[in-house]
């Protein structure tokens, strides 16, 4: 009996909606018709149909059904939860860290960290070229990725290395930690200028040394843990602190080389370093062999000479 009454009541609301619409009162018409549908529609069934559509691989259909439930009853918690789960599934497992408010830094015009999918493909191409070069150096080795950021480069290194551990000062939220299948560990909140590192064979330090307030100390700590460092450094003529607020070390190539050797000596493990040079030209992601003090970026492979 109540169903007939509810249906009759809903039909009356629909008539009110049509009358309001004819008078141009669209918002009122919308509310009357929403109430009519809420009274006569089994929203739980509609929600369940959306869930089943998703399980059948019909994500678009599932989204339409779940949004329909919320259009009729904006307070439907089940539909809201299922819609959020659907969005997360469509975006992929890394979506949460990509939405982190701290990932790119506070300046939308100057990203503090490079990350896959960032709006500056020219920057990410420069970074990935360095990791691609390092792939040929880390085969079968225990590797540290110092200043790993989101860890995408750590994942690249794992394609060749025996193991990879990443370390970064960034402190993403507890539910924002990136995860990569080949990476043994990503340790966040790690200060490279202060905190010790586990022993390994080789460390990469790409686009991090220029950010460190005590870079000589960080390089010394790194050489205390590894026998080789593959590091990059930007030419301050093009990328110095004058144009990048996150850079605190404006070293020419000669000083970068001196700091690497001094750090190897300070570690107490080595008598010096052997250096192999590569460089990246202005507006080019390609690594070229050789030493070029005037190039845009320098990539130096420093191997400690054992005592």
DRENLUM-793090 format. One record per residue (C-alpha): x, y, z. Coordinates in steps of 0.02 Angstrom, whole numbers, plus 32768, in hexadecimal, padded with zeros to 4 digits. Example, Ala and Ser with C-alpha at 12.3 -4.5 7.8 and 13.67 -1.06 7.14 Angstrom:
REM DRENLUM-793090
82677F1F8186/82AC7FCB8165/
This chain:
REM DRENLUM-793090
800080008000/808E8077802B/80DF80597F80/804180937F27/8039812A7F98/80F181537F7A/80DA813F7EBE/804381AF7EC1/80A0822F7F28/813482287EB1/80C1823F7E1C/807C82DA7E6E/812D831D7E87/815082FD7DD0/80B983647DA1/80F983EF7E0F/81A483E07DBA/815783F17D0D/80F084877D42/818784DB7D8D/81EA84B97CEF/816485087C83/816F85A47CF0/822A85A87CDC/825085757D90/82D584F67D60/832584E07E0C/827C84BF7E5B/824F84457DD0/82F283E97DEB/82D383D67EA5/822083967E8F/825683157E10/82EC82E07E79/827782BF7F0A/8203825D7E99/829081ED7E60/82D281D87F10/8225819D7F46/820E811E7EBC/82BE80E17E8D/831B80577EE6/83BF80B37EF3/8414801F7F46/83EF7FB77EAD/8432803F7E3B/84D080477EA3/84E47F8A7E9A/84CD7F907DDE/855A800E7DD3/85CC7F9B7E37/85A37F097DC5/85C07F727D2A/866F7F9C7D6B/86937EE57D8B/86627EBF7CD7/86E07F3F7C9A/865F7FC37C70/86AB80557CCE/864D80DC7C6F/85A780887C90/85D380717D48/85FE81297D5A/8559815F7D0A/84F480F07D7E/854F81267E1C/854381DE7DEE/848981C47DCD/847581837E7F/84CE821B7EC4/846982917E56/83CB824B7EA5/8412823C7F55/84B382A07F6F/84C28255801E/84CE81A07FE2/856F81688036/857D80C17FDB/857481117F2F/85F181977F60/866C81147FA0/865880A87F06/8670813D7E92/8711816C7EEC/874F80B97EDE/872580B97E25/8787815A7E09/881E81137E65/881880737DFF/880F80D27D5C/88A081447D8C/891380B37DBA/897080827E59/89E2811B7E56/8955819A7E4E/895B81C87F06/8A0E82067F08/89F282617E63/896C82C87EBA/89DE82F27F4D/89DC83AB7F78/8A9783A47FA1/8AD483477F07/8AF983D87E94/8B1F84567F1C/8AC784FA7F42/8AF285527E9F/8A8785147E0A/8B0085677D92/8B9C85117DD7/8B8984597E05/8BF284237E98/8BED836C7E61/8BE2831C7DB7/8B5F82957DA7/8B0F822F7D1C/8A7A828A7CD4/8AB783367D08/8A8683C77C96/8B3D83E17C61/8B6D834C7BF3/8C1183A37BC8/8C4683977C7F/8C1682E27C98/8C6F82B37BF6/8D1183007C38/8D0282A07CDB/8CD681F77C91/8D6982047C18/8DDF82057CAD/8D8E816C7CFA/8D9581167C51/8E5081387C4A/8E6680F37CFB/8E0F80517CC9/8EAE801F7C71/8F1480397D10/8EAB7FE57D96/8E967F357D51/8E977EB77DDF/8EC57F3B7E60/8E797F777F04/8E4280287EDC/8E0B80C17F3F/8DA181477EEA/8DC681E37F51/8D44826B7F39/8CCF81ED7EEA/8C3282597EED/8B9E81F07EBA/8C0E815B7E94/8BEB814C7DDA/8CA7814C7DBB/8CC180CA7E43/8C49805B7DE5/8CAC80767D44/8D4E80467D9C/8CFE7FA77DDD/8CF27F677D2A/8DAD7F497D30/8DE77F557DE6/8DE57EC77E63/8D897F397EDF/8D587FF07EED/8D32805A7F85/8CF8810D7F76/8D0D819C7FF4/8CBE82487FF1/8C9982DA8065/8BE782E78022/8B6482B380A0/8AC7827E8044/8A2A825980A7/8A1A81AC80F0/89A481768065/8A0981CC7FDC/8AA881647FDB/8AD3812E7F29/8AEF80757F11/8B4E80227E83/8B597F677E65/8C177F5E7E4F/8C4B7FD07EDE/8C807F837F82/8C5E801E7FEA/8C3480D87FDB/8C628132807A/8C1581DF808F/8C428267810B/8CF9823680F4/8D7782C58101/8E0A829D808F/8E74831E80EB/8E5D82CA8194/8E188219818F/8E8881818170/8E71811180DA/8E79805380CB/8F1180098073/8EFB7FEC7FB8/8F617FE67F19/8F2B80857EC1/8EC081207EDE/8E6C81917E62/8E4D82477E90/8DEB82967E02/8DAD83497E16/8DC5834B7ED3/8E7683897EFB/8E4C843C7ECB/8DBA84367F47/8E1C84007FE0/8E4A84808067/8EE7841D8093/8F0E83C47FF1/8FC5839C801D/8F89834180B9/8F0582E28056/8F8682AC7FD5/8FFA82728060/8F6E820C80B0/8F4981BF8007/8FFF818F7FE9/8FFF81438095/8F7B80C98059/8FA880A97FA2/904080A17F31/8FF380FD7E9E/8F8481957E88/8F2D81C47DE7/8EF682767E00/8EAC83027D98/8EBF83BC7DB0/8E70844D7D52/8ED984D67D07/8EAD856E7D73/8EB985DE7CD9/8E16858E7C9F/8DCB85437D3D/8E15859F7DD2/8DC185DF7E6E/8D9F86827E14/8D13862B7DB6/8CED858F7E1E/8CBD85B17ED3/8CE484FD7F06/8D9C85047ED1/8E1785397F58/8EBE85037F0A/8EF985607E6F/8F9584FE7E46/8FF585027DA2/902D845A7D60/90DB846D7DAB/909284807E5A/901C83ED7E41/90B583837E18/911583C47EAE/908483A27F24/907782EE7EE7/912F82D07F07/912D83287FAF/909882BF7FE6/90EF821E7FB5/91858251801D/9117828980B0/90C481E080B6/916B819480E9/91578105806E/91A7814B7FD2/924381A87F99/91E982007F0A/916E81E57E7C/916E81B67DC5/90F1821C7D61/909181F77CC2/903182897C77/8F90829C7C15/8F2B83377BF4/8E8283717BB3/8E7784067B3F/8DFA84927B54/8D4884567B2F/8D8283A57B09/8D64830A7B73/8DED82A87B1A/8E8A827E7B7A/8F2B829D7B1B/8FD282537B52/905C82C87B89/907D835C7BF9/902B84017BC8/902D848E7C49/8FB684F57BDE/8F2F84727BCA/8E84847C7C1D/8E9783E57C92/8F2A837B7CC7/8F2382C37CF3/8FBF82807D48/8FE781CD7D78/905F81D57E0C/90B581347E40/911481337EE3/91CA80FD7EDE/91E080837F6D/926A809D7FED/
